[in-house]
Amino acid sequence: YADNRATGSFVLIDRISNATVGCGMIDFPLRRASNIHWQSMKVGKPQRAALNDQTPCVLWFTGLSGAGKSTVADLVEQELHRRGRRTMSLDGDNVRHGLNKDLGFTAEDRVENIRRVGEVAKLMVDAGLIVLVSFISPFREERGMARALVAEGEFLEVFVDAPLAVCEARDPKGLYQKARAGQLPNFTGISSPYEAPEAPEIHLPAGEETPEALAARVVKELERRGLIPVDDWTI
């Protein structure tokens, strides 16, 4: 507003009654650093991927709390590690112990949570790694934002699809019980929505199969897409 009064202020109008319900001024942009430029590097993603002898990508596991995202992702990573693939896991709970420990569970904080993780995942893809991201990530728009950070074909959305009733029956952390008691506001599936993927690259029926079977599905899809070599090793 200090720089441009014409575009630095706004009013909020009710679209039903056309009544003005609020107004405000823009104090600063979200992107505060404006005098920055991209520094080109001689060693980039292709060189790092070649050194690692693998195709980097993001496996984005999404689903309700208790669906089994972290369990399946861990099994997938174990198999990739066995095959000599270089990986890194970003788990929702673990990341909130450090990088995102300042964030809560409001809609705004959830958006920022995914924005940060998406950027970190992109950096790891640039480093030539296969990145396994396990987050509820309830909003389609934010998952789409994370997808847009990497190149076409480098982002695989993995929908760990377990019905709410199944997740609530499992309740490994006792979170659903607390949410039902009103002790956890903005809890996905109870007091906050979960927007299921409409066209995920991988759809896992988590309420019907074992974690091992689900992990095998993911690995087979990676093979089918040529992201990892087919493992034809036999005893």
Secondary structure, DSSP 8 states (H G I E B T S, - for coil): --S-TTTSEEEEE-TTT--EEEEEE--S-S----S------SS-HHHHHHHHTS--EEEEEE--TTSSHHHHHHHHHHHHHHTT--EEEEEHHHHTTTTTTT--SSHHHHHHHHHHHHHHHHHHHHTT-EEEEE-----HHHHHHHHHTS-TTSEEEEEEE--HHHHHHH-TTSHHHHHHTTSSTT-BTTTB-----SS-SEEEETTTS-HHHHHHHHHHHHHHTTSS-------
